[in-house]
Amino acid sequence: MVFGRLITAMFTPFTRNNEIDWPRLEECIERLIATGSDGIVVSGTTAESPNLSHDEKLQLFRFTVDKVAGRAKVIAGTGSNNTAQSIQLTKQAEEIGVDGIMLVAPYYNKPSQQGLIRHFTAIAESTQLPVMLYNIPGRTGINMDVETMVRLTEIDSIVAIKEASGDLGQISEVIARVGDDIAVYSGDDKLTLPVLAVGGAGVVSVASHVAGREMKEMIDAFFAGDNSKALALHKKLLPVFNGLFMTTSPVPLKYAMSQKGWCDPYVRLPLVELDEKQKAEADDWVRLLG
């Protein structure tokens, strides 16, 4: 498996002045590796990628590759709704030395399934890096059909799919049809265990920022055949999984991490921090994190 089982979609910490907080980011990288992340996605949804400039993304790729130093896989989020720009960023990420790329389905312009196939094919053929496709219709406004995903995995460099449709039936069918050489990851923390049960490879996680050891333990227990332990951990973490998405991610995550002293809660507009009522609700599940 190219990318491992527990992959974290890493957040981007910001300072009060809306700049990237590099020391906090380095601390996060070290913590993710120490708590079991096999891979780190840089500039994905959790990183507030729509609010990062092209240059900031390149800086993040360089910084993460340097600090990880081969201890985990670094996967660059280079996808967008502009094929030419995605190709450019992908080539630059490859030059920097990332281990793979993640390509989100094009958002806003809502291409047809044929348009999706041609978009992903053009980017995949522009690089020697292994590619993870990312289906998240709740964010993009377009769902990648099972047939589309199956066809795309015929391209040699496409080796993984992050499936965040929330449709376990669709995810099950994809896993059944793409074969053992393609790693299908849950894109939702709360569906990690169900997706593993139907043949998934692991998860691209948000919760692993704050519960990495428990996530790793749950995944390891499942693959060791200890289903009761895996289920117990799933139940324990379920309030955290739900809480992290009580409003737009990564706003709750940044609040939880700020409560642990790991970052400030700042997000870039148009996202806003939790209000006082939301903070009171969040405190219930944040306390579970210790």
Backbone hydrogen bonds in HBPLUS format (Angstrom, degrees):
<---DONOR---> <-ACCEPTOR-->    atom                        ^
c    i                          cat <-CA-CA->   ^        H-A-AA   ^      H-
h    n   atom  resd res      DA  || num        DHA   H-A  angle D-A-AA Bond
n    s   type  num  typ     dist DA aas  dist angle  dist       angle   num
A0203-VAL N   A0005-ARG O   2.97 MM 198  6.38 153.1  2.05 173.4 176.7     1
A0038-ASP N   A0006-LEU O   2.69 MM  32  5.45 149.4  1.78 154.0 164.9     2
A0007-ILE N   A0203-VAL O   3.01 MM 196  6.14 168.2  2.03 172.1 171.3     3
A0205-SER N   A0007-ILE O   2.66 MM 198  6.01 159.4  1.70 167.2 164.3     4
A0008-THR N   A0039-GLY O   2.95 MM  31  6.33 160.2  1.99 149.0 146.7     5
A0041-VAL N   A0008-THR O   2.78 MM  33  6.06 167.4  1.80 151.2 155.4     6
A0009-ALA N   A0205-SER O   2.92 MM 196  5.77 166.4  1.94 149.7 153.4     7
A0010-MET N   A0041-VAL O   3.00 MM  31  5.78 137.2  2.19 144.2 153.4     8
A0021-ASP N   A0013-PRO O   2.84 MM   8  5.33 170.6  1.85 132.4 133.7     9
A0015-THR N   A0019-GLU O   2.77 MM   4  5.35 151.7  1.85 151.6 161.4    10
A0018-ASN N   A0015-THR O   2.90 MM   3  5.20 157.7  1.95 116.7 117.9    11
A0025-LEU N   A0021-ASP O   3.00 MM   4  6.26 148.9  2.10 149.1 159.0    12
A0026-GLU N   A0022-TRP O   2.94 MM   4  6.21 158.0  1.99 154.8 159.7    13
A0027-GLU N   A0023-PRO O   3.06 MM   4  6.35 157.7  2.11 146.5 152.4    14
A0028-CYS N   A0024-ARG O   2.95 MM   4  6.20 151.5  2.03 143.2 151.0    15
A0029-ILE N   A0025-LEU O   2.94 MM   4  6.26 160.1  1.98 154.1 158.5    16
A0030-GLU N   A0026-GLU O   3.06 MM   4  6.34 165.8  2.08 153.6 156.5    17
A0031-ARG N   A0027-GLU O   2.95 MM   4  6.16 155.5  2.01 147.0 154.2    18
A0032-LEU N   A0028-CYS O   2.85 MM   4  6.07 160.4  1.89 157.0 161.7    19
A0033-ILE N   A0029-ILE O   3.10 MM   4  6.32 164.0  2.13 152.6 156.2    20
A0034-ALA N   A0030-GLU O   2.98 MM   4  6.11 160.1  2.02 145.7 151.8    21
A0035-THR N   A0031-ARG O   2.96 MM   4  6.09 139.1  2.13 145.0 154.9    22
A0037-SER N   A0032-LEU O   2.97 MM   5  5.48 164.7  1.99 157.0 151.9    23
A0036-GLY N   A0033-ILE O   3.29 MM   3  5.44 167.5  2.31 106.7 109.2    24
A0073-LYS N   A0038-ASP O   2.97 MM  35  6.38 165.1  2.00 144.5 143.9    25
A0040-ILE N   A0073-LYS O   2.76 MM  33  6.16 152.4  1.83 162.1 169.6    26
A0075-ILE N   A0040-ILE O   2.86 MM  35  5.99 174.0  1.86 152.9 154.5    27
A0042-VAL N   A0075-ILE O   2.81 MM  33  6.13 159.9  1.85 159.9 164.7    28
A0077-GLY N   A0042-VAL O   2.76 MM  35  5.81 163.0  1.79 172.2 167.2    29
A0047-ALA N   A0044-GLY O   3.13 MM   3  5.28 137.4  2.32 101.1 113.0    30
A0048-GLU N   A0045-THR O   2.99 MM   3  5.46 161.5  2.02 120.0 122.5    31
A0051-ASN N   A0048-GLU O   2.84 MM   3  5.59 151.1  1.93 125.1 133.9    32
A0052-LEU N   A0049-SER O   3.09 MM   3  5.07 167.5  2.10 112.5 112.8    33
A0057-LYS N   A0053-SER O   3.01 MM   4  6.31 155.3  2.07 151.1 157.2    34
A0058-LEU N   A0054-HIS O   3.15 MM   4  6.52 158.0  2.20 149.0 154.4    35
A0059-GLN N   A0055-ASP O   2.93 MM   4  6.21 156.6  1.98 149.7 156.5    36
A0060-LEU N   A0056-GLU O   2.86 MM   4  6.10 156.6  1.91 150.3 156.5    37
A0061-PHE N   A0057-LYS O   2.92 MM   4  6.20 156.6  1.98 150.4 156.6    38
A0062-ARG N   A0058-LEU O   3.00 MM   4  6.24 169.4  2.01 153.5 155.5    39
A0063-PHE N   A0059-GLN O   2.90 MM   4  6.01 168.7  1.91 152.9 156.6    40
A0064-THR N   A0060-LEU O   2.95 MM   4  5.98 167.3  1.97 149.3 153.0    41
A0065-VAL N   A0061-PHE O   2.99 MM   4  6.10 168.0  2.00 153.9 157.5    42
A0066-ASP N   A0062-ARG O   3.00 MM   4  6.12 161.0  2.03 149.6 155.1    43
A0067-LYS N   A0063-PHE O   2.93 MM   4  6.15 164.7  1.95 153.1 157.0    44
A0068-VAL N   A0064-THR O   2.82 MM   4  5.79 161.8  1.86 153.3 158.4    45
A0069-ALA N   A0065-VAL O   3.15 MM   4  6.05 156.5  2.20 138.4 144.8    46
A0071-ARG N   A0068-VAL O   3.04 MM   3  5.57 165.5  2.06 120.3 125.1    47
A0099-ASP N   A0074-VAL O   2.78 MM  25  5.23 145.7  1.89 145.3 156.6    48
A0076-ALA N   A0100-GLY O   2.90 MM  24  6.33 156.3  1.95 149.9 143.7    49
A0102-MET N   A0076-ALA O   2.83 MM  26  5.96 156.2  1.88 140.1 141.1    50
A0078-THR N   A0102-MET O   3.19 MM  24  6.22 137.3  2.38 146.9 158.8    51
A0086-SER N   A0082-ASN O   2.93 MM   4  6.13 153.6  2.01 154.8 163.3    52
A0087-ILE N   A0083-THR O   2.96 MM   4  6.23 154.1  2.03 152.2 158.7    53
A0088-GLN N   A0084-ALA O   3.05 MM   4  6.33 159.6  2.09 146.9 152.3    54
A0089-LEU N   A0085-GLN O   2.96 MM   4  6.19 167.9  1.98 152.8 155.1    55
A0090-THR N   A0086-SER O   2.88 MM   4  5.96 154.1  1.95 144.6 152.6    56
A0091-LYS N   A0087-ILE O   2.99 MM   4  6.20 162.7  2.02 153.1 156.5    57
A0092-GLN N   A0088-GLN O   3.08 MM   4  6.35 155.8  2.14 147.3 154.2    58
A0093-ALA N   A0089-LEU O   2.86 MM   4  6.06 154.6  1.92 147.7 154.9    59
A0094-GLU N   A0090-THR O   2.94 MM   4  6.18 154.5  2.00 148.9 155.8    60
A0095-GLU N   A0091-LYS O   3.08 MM   4  6.34 154.3  2.15 143.8 150.0    61
A0096-ILE N   A0092-GLN O   3.07 MM   4  6.35 142.8  2.22 142.0 151.9    62
A0097-GLY N   A0093-ALA O   3.17 MM   4  6.53 137.6  2.36 142.4 152.9    63
A0098-VAL N   A0093-ALA O   3.43 MM   5  6.10 179.2  2.43 150.0 150.2    64
A0097-GLY N   A0094-GLU O   3.15 MM   3  5.23 131.0  2.41  96.9 109.6    65
A0101-ILE N   A0130-PRO O   3.07 MM  29  6.56 156.6  2.13 159.1 166.5    66
A0132-MET N   A0101-ILE O   2.83 MM  31  6.18 153.6  1.90 156.5 165.1    67
A0103-LEU N   A0132-MET O   2.85 MM  29  6.24 159.2  1.89 162.6 169.1    68
A0134-TYR N   A0103-LEU O   2.92 MM  31  5.67 131.9  2.15 153.1 140.4    69
A0105-ALA N   A0134-TYR O   3.02 MM  29  6.13 138.0  2.20 172.2 164.0    70
A0109-ASN N   A0107-TYR O   2.74 MM   2  5.76 143.7  1.87 107.0  96.3    71
A0116-LEU N   A0112-SER O   2.91 MM   4  6.29 149.5  2.00 148.4 156.8    72
A0117-ILE N   A0113-GLN O   3.00 MM   4  6.30 159.6  2.04 147.5 152.3    73
A0118-ARG N   A0114-GLN O   3.00 MM   4  6.27 163.8  2.02 151.3 155.1    74
A0119-HIS N   A0115-GLY O   2.89 MM   4  6.00 156.7  1.94 147.4 154.3    75
A0120-PHE N   A0116-LEU O   2.96 MM   4  6.13 178.5  1.96 160.0 159.5    76
A0121-THR N   A0117-ILE O   2.95 MM   4  5.93 155.3  2.01 144.4 152.4    77
A0122-ALA N   A0118-ARG O   3.01 MM   4  6.03 161.1  2.04 143.3 148.0    78
A0123-ILE N   A0119-HIS O   3.24 MM   4  6.56 159.5  2.28 149.4 154.3    79
A0124-ALA N   A0120-PHE O   2.88 MM   4  6.01 170.7  1.89 154.4 157.6    80
A0125-GLU N   A0121-THR O   2.93 MM   4  5.99 153.7  2.00 150.0 156.5    81
A0126-SER N   A0123-ILE O   2.94 MM   3  5.16 154.1  2.01 107.4 115.9    82
A0127-THR N   A0124-ALA O   3.47 MM   3  5.80 171.0  2.48 109.8 111.8    83
A0131-VAL N   A0157-SER O   2.74 MM  26  5.79 157.0  1.79 159.4 156.9    84
A0159-VAL N   A0131-VAL O   2.99 MM  28  5.84 147.2  2.10 147.5 155.8    85
A0160-ALA N   A0131-VAL O   3.31 MM  29  6.52 144.0  2.45 154.3 151.8    86
A0133-LEU N   A0160-ALA O   2.93 MM  27  6.31 157.4  1.98 145.1 140.7    87
A0162-LYS N   A0133-LEU O   2.66 MM  29  5.98 166.8  1.67 157.5 161.5    88
A0135-ASN N   A0162-LYS O   2.91 MM  27  6.24 162.3  1.94 170.8 176.4    89
A0164-ALA N   A0135-ASN O   2.78 MM  29  5.67 156.1  1.83 161.5 169.9    90
A0139-ARG N   A0136-ILE O   2.96 MM   3  5.74 153.4  2.04 124.8 131.6    91
A0140-THR N   A0136-ILE O   3.09 MM   4  6.22 158.3  2.14 147.5 154.0    92
A0141-GLY N   A0137-PRO O   2.88 MM   4  5.00 157.0  1.94 131.6 135.6    93
A0148-THR N   A0145-ASP O   3.09 MM   3  5.12 118.2  2.49  95.6 110.5    94
A0149-MET N   A0145-ASP O   3.04 MM   4  6.43 162.6  2.08 156.9 160.4    95
A0150-VAL N   A0146-VAL O   2.89 MM   4  6.13 163.6  1.92 158.3 163.3    96
A0151-ARG N   A0147-GLU O   2.98 MM   4  6.14 163.5  2.01 147.4 151.6    97
A0152-LEU N   A0148-THR O   2.99 MM   4  6.19 159.5  2.03 150.8 156.5    98
A0153-THR N   A0149-MET O   3.11 MM   4  6.32 144.4  2.24 145.9 154.1    99
A0154-GLU N   A0151-ARG O   3.10 MM   3  5.55 159.4  2.14 110.6 116.6   100
A0155-ILE N   A0152-LEU O   3.05 MM   3  5.76 166.6  2.07 118.6 122.9   101
A0158-ILE N   A0155-ILE O   3.07 MM   3  5.64 151.7  2.15 118.7 126.9   102
A0183-ALA N   A0159-VAL O   3.02 MM  24  6.43 160.4  2.06 152.3 148.6   103
A0161-ILE N   A0183-ALA O   2.89 MM  22  6.38 149.7  1.98 154.7 158.7   104
A0185-TYR N   A0161-ILE O   2.74 MM  24  6.05 169.9  1.75 168.9 172.5   105
A0163-GLU N   A0185-TYR O   2.91 MM  22  6.06 170.6  1.92 168.1 166.6   106
A0187-GLY N   A0163-GLU O   2.97 MM  24  5.16 142.5  2.11 132.1 121.4   107
A0171-ILE N   A0167-ASP O   2.97 MM   4  6.28 164.9  1.99 156.7 161.3   108
A0172-SER N   A0168-LEU O   2.87 MM   4  5.92 157.2  1.92 141.9 148.2   109
A0173-GLU N   A0169-GLY O   3.06 MM   4  6.28 156.7  2.11 146.2 152.0   110
A0174-VAL N   A0170-GLN O   2.96 MM   4  6.23 160.0  2.00 153.1 158.4   111
A0175-ILE N   A0171-ILE O   3.00 MM   4  6.23 169.4  2.01 154.5 156.8   112
A0176-ALA N   A0172-SER O   2.96 MM   4  6.16 157.8  2.01 146.6 153.1   113
A0177-ARG N   A0173-GLU O   3.02 MM   4  6.15 141.1  2.17 144.3 154.0   114
A0177-ARG N   A0174-VAL O   3.10 MM   3  5.24 127.3  2.39  97.7 111.4   115
A0178-VAL N   A0174-VAL O   2.95 MM   4  6.02 149.0  2.05 161.1 166.9   116
A0182-ILE N   A0179-GLY O   3.38 MM   3  6.09 167.0  2.40 117.9 121.4   117
A0201-ALA N   A0184-VAL O   2.83 MM  17  5.50 164.8  1.86 144.2 149.5   118
A0186-SER N   A0202-GLY O   2.96 MM  16  6.34 166.6  1.98 148.4 145.4   119
A0204-VAL N   A0186-SER O   2.96 MM  18  6.26 164.4  1.98 172.9 171.8   120
A0191-LEU N   A0188-ASP O   3.03 MM   3  5.40 148.3  2.13 109.3 119.0   121
A0192-THR N   A0189-ASP O   3.08 MM   3  5.27 166.2  2.10 113.4 115.6   122
A0195-VAL N   A0191-LEU O   2.88 MM   4  5.91 161.3  1.92 154.7 160.1   123
A0196-LEU N   A0192-THR O   2.91 MM   4  6.17 156.6  1.97 153.3 160.3   124
A0197-ALA N   A0193-LEU O   2.97 MM   4  6.18 151.6  2.05 149.1 157.2   125
A0198-VAL N   A0195-VAL O   3.20 MM   3  5.33 141.0  2.36  99.7 109.9   126
A0200-GLY N   A0195-VAL O   2.77 MM   5  5.09 152.7  1.85 143.4 139.6   127
A0199-GLY N   A0196-LEU O   3.05 MM   3  5.15 162.6  2.08 109.8 112.7   128
A0209-HIS N   A0206-VAL O   3.12 MM   3  6.10 172.6  2.12 127.9 130.1   129
A0210-VAL N   A0207-ALA O   2.93 MM   3  5.69 142.6  2.07 121.6 129.3   130
A0211-ALA N   A0207-ALA O   2.78 MM   4  5.74 141.2  1.93 150.6 160.9   131
A0215-MET N   A0211-ALA O   2.95 MM   4  6.18 158.2  2.00 154.1 160.9   132
A0216-LYS N   A0212-GLY O   2.89 MM   4  6.08 167.0  1.91 154.7 158.1   133
A0217-GLU N   A0213-ARG O   2.85 MM   4  6.00 155.0  1.91 144.6 152.4   134
A0218-MET N   A0214-GLU O   2.88 MM   4  6.06 153.9  1.94 146.2 152.7   135
A0219-ILE N   A0215-MET O   3.02 MM   4  6.29 166.2  2.04 154.0 157.0   136
A0220-ASP N   A0216-LYS O   2.87 MM   4  6.03 166.9  1.89 152.5 156.8   137
A0221-ALA N   A0217-GLU O   2.87 MM   4  5.94 154.4  1.93 143.6 151.0   138
A0222-PHE N   A0218-MET O   3.05 MM   4  6.30 157.6  2.10 147.4 152.8   139
A0223-PHE N   A0219-ILE O   3.11 MM   4  6.44 167.7  2.13 155.6 157.3   140
A0224-ALA N   A0220-ASP O   2.93 MM   4  6.06 127.7  2.20 140.2 154.5   141
A0224-ALA N   A0221-ALA O   3.21 MM   3  5.00 133.6  2.43  91.5 104.5   142
A0226-ASP N   A0221-ALA O   2.86 MM   5  5.05 144.8  1.98 161.6 155.0   143
A0225-GLY N   A0222-PHE O   2.97 MM   3  5.21 158.2  2.02 108.9 115.2   144
A0230-ALA N   A0226-ASP O   3.11 MM   4  6.41 163.3  2.14 151.7 156.8   145
A0231-LEU N   A0227-ASN O   2.87 MM   4  6.01 157.6  1.92 147.6 153.5   146
A0232-ALA N   A0228-SER O   2.98 MM   4  6.12 154.8  2.04 142.1 149.0   147
A0233-LEU N   A0229-LYS O   3.03 MM   4  6.27 157.6  2.08 151.5 156.5   148
A0234-HIS N   A0230-ALA O   2.98 MM   4  6.20 154.1  2.04 144.5 152.2   149
A0235-LYS N   A0231-LEU O   2.93 MM   4  6.18 162.5  1.96 153.5 157.1   150
A0236-LYS N   A0232-ALA O   3.00 MM   4  6.18 154.5  2.06 142.1 149.6   151
A0237-LEU N   A0233-LEU O   2.95 MM   4  6.12 154.0  2.02 149.3 155.3   152
A0238-LEU N   A0234-HIS O   2.99 MM   4  5.97 123.2  2.32 142.9 157.0   153
A0240-VAL N   A0237-LEU O   2.89 MM   3  5.26 123.9  2.21 111.2 126.3   154
A0241-PHE N   A0237-LEU O   2.91 MM   4  6.22 160.3  1.95 157.0 163.6   155
A0242-ASN N   A0238-LEU O   2.96 MM   4  6.17 167.4  1.97 157.5 159.8   156
A0243-GLY N   A0239-PRO O   2.87 MM   4  5.86 153.8  1.93 136.9 145.4   157
A0244-LEU N   A0240-VAL O   2.94 MM   4  6.05 154.4  2.01 155.1 159.1   158
A0245-PHE N   A0242-ASN O   3.09 MM   3  5.52 154.2  2.16 108.7 116.8   159
A0246-MET N   A0243-GLY O   3.10 MM   3  4.94 160.0  2.14 113.4 109.7   160
A0251-VAL N   A0248-THR O   3.01 MM   3  6.03 146.9  2.12 135.4 139.9   161
A0254-LYS N   A0250-PRO O   2.94 MM   4  6.16 164.4  1.96 162.8 165.6   162
A0255-TYR N   A0251-VAL O   3.16 MM   4  6.43 151.4  2.24 147.0 155.0   163
A0256-ALA N   A0252-PRO O   2.90 MM   4  6.18 166.6  1.92 155.0 158.1   164
A0257-MET N   A0253-LEU O   2.86 MM   4  6.10 163.7  1.88 157.4 161.9   165
A0258-SER N   A0254-LYS O   2.90 MM   4  5.95 146.3  2.01 137.4 146.8   166
A0259-GLN N   A0255-TYR O   2.99 MM   4  6.28 145.2  2.12 148.4 157.5   167
A0260-LYS N   A0257-MET O   3.15 MM   3  5.10 136.3  2.35  93.7 105.8   168
A0262-TRP N   A0257-MET O   2.91 MM   5  5.27 163.1  1.93 157.3 151.6   169
A0261-GLY N   A0258-SER O   3.04 MM   3  4.90 156.0  2.10  98.3 105.6   170
A0271-LEU N   A0268-ARG O   3.00 MM   3  5.69 141.5  2.15 133.7 128.6   171
A0279-LYS N   A0275-ASP O   2.89 MM   4  6.17 154.3  1.95 155.0 163.3   172
A0280-ALA N   A0276-GLU O   3.07 MM   4  6.28 156.8  2.12 145.7 150.9   173
A0281-GLU N   A0277-LYS O   3.13 MM   4  6.44 152.0  2.21 143.9 151.4   174
A0282-ALA N   A0278-GLN O   2.79 MM   4  6.03 154.7  1.86 149.1 157.0   175
A0283-ASP N   A0279-LYS O   2.91 MM   4  6.08 144.3  2.04 148.1 156.6   176
A0284-ASP N   A0281-GLU O   3.38 MM   3  5.93 148.0  2.49 109.0 115.8   177
A0285-TRP N   A0282-ALA O   3.10 MM   3  5.70 122.2  2.45 113.9 125.5   178
A0286-VAL N   A0282-ALA O   2.93 MM   4  6.05 158.4  1.97 159.2 165.6   179
A0287-ARG N   A0283-ASP O   3.09 MM   4  5.99 152.2  2.17 139.1 143.5   180
A0288-LEU N   A0285-TRP O   3.10 MM   3  5.23 136.1  2.30  98.5 110.3   181
A0289-LEU N   A0286-VAL O   2.96 MM   3  5.45 152.9  2.03 112.1 120.5   182
A0290-GLY N   A0287-ARG O   3.16 MM   3  5.62 164.9  2.18 111.9 116.6   183
